[in-house]
């Protein structure tokens, strides 16, 4: 299994987004680091190649979160092996993402 990253946004604090189902009807959860949240779901490696149904499900998650807040969408296929790699990704790009979200 891999972890599919949908988008990044400012940490919602105590107000959590409603439960969403992502690609493969997997629940979407948040990985948080330094005031940023990444919307993520698990995905089998075999389900990672793009297909219309997967891309539409991916887009639906991003649109749902964007209705409530500013998001930085990622390209379909942005996948990581472990949640700790997502934390490293947020740490590496955190300042850039914070600046984009302030704009």
Secondary structure, DSSP 8 states (H G I E B T S, - for coil): -EEEEEEEEE--TT------B-GGG-B-EEEEETTEEEEEEEE-GGG-S--HHHHHHHHHHHHHHHTTS-EEE--TT-EESSHHHHHHHHHHHHHHHHHHHH-
